[in-house]
Amino acid sequence: MGQEPLQTSIVKKYCDARLPWYTIYPTVPEFSAAVGAKDCEKWLGGLPADDSVSLYLHIPFCRSICWYCGFPTTITRRDAPILNYVSVLREEIRLVAEQAPQALPVSDVHFGGGTPTLIEPAEFLALMELLRRRFAFRKTATIAVEIDPRAFTVEMAEALEAAGVNRASLGVQSFDPIVQKAINRVQSEAQTAAAVENLRQHGISRINFDLIFGLPNQTVQSCVESATTAVAMRPDRFAVFGYAHVPSYMKRQRLIDEAALPDKRCPRRTGRGRGRYAGRRRLPPNRARPFRLAGRRTRAGAESRSPAA
């Protein structure tokens, strides 16, 4: 059966609404010290043994900071902090796995960040080996990783293939060089295309592109051009997000020129980029834990969150 066309009434009702953007549940405003380790132990121990779970692993490191990003990340030029973090992450995996009465079946694994592929290939393989020892992976399990094309190597692609990764999400946001400069993320079309080809050569064909609208100096025309360029690379899925400008909450966003944020009433880019995008979200960004068991029949958290890579 073919897909039913999207009803115009639904588009009109929701296209400009500021709707909830769930990526973790309960949502961040509900977090409190009232829920502690003992509660988590109880919940983990009570999970039905035959229900699949999803695992999310957060790698909060980048080589440079994208000013639009609303996720917990830090810059590191050295590998030592990443290795130290991975060591703690391995211990967290052990603690979580030991709370369940038996190895929990896993349907989804998602590595988000930050830039997960900054982990050394050998360390990534060891991490996946640990997960497979501690959990019972379904044969059809989705293993996904977020990738920054600017820092993606052939060696890492080989490691992803060997680890059984079968989905990749590439951070693109925009192909417009003017927009890229305004958000401190300069990334050429060639870099993105090379990452896509690298993945496909290593058997990873389920590829997602993250795109953002509402960025500084962005226009309707530049959005269309970015989408056209992205489509030509033939990813099998797109995740399109509205930029959430919350400089009071995310200090890095203060580096963005607010005068350059687009106004949806005017598709042209003016000399000073006057106006603001009236429809952009003002939701607080998520605070991610380094390792999270997402729960029964739920997707890995980063599948539906604001892009970070």
Secondary structure, DSSP 4 states (H G I P E B T S, - for coil): -PPPPPPHHHHHHHTT------SSSS-GGG--TTS-HHHHHHHHHTS-TTS-EEEEEEE-EESS--TT--S--EE-SSSHHHHHHHHHHHHHHHHHHHHSSSPPEEEEEEEEES-GGGS-HHHHHHHHHHHHHHSEEEEEEEEEEEE-GGG--HHHHHHHHHHT--EEEEEEE---HHHHHHTT----HHHHHHHHHHHHHTT--EEEEEEEES-TT--HHHHHHHHHHHHHT--SEEEEEE----TTT-GGGGGS-GGGS--TT--SPPSS--S--TT---PPPP---SEEEEEET---GGGGS----
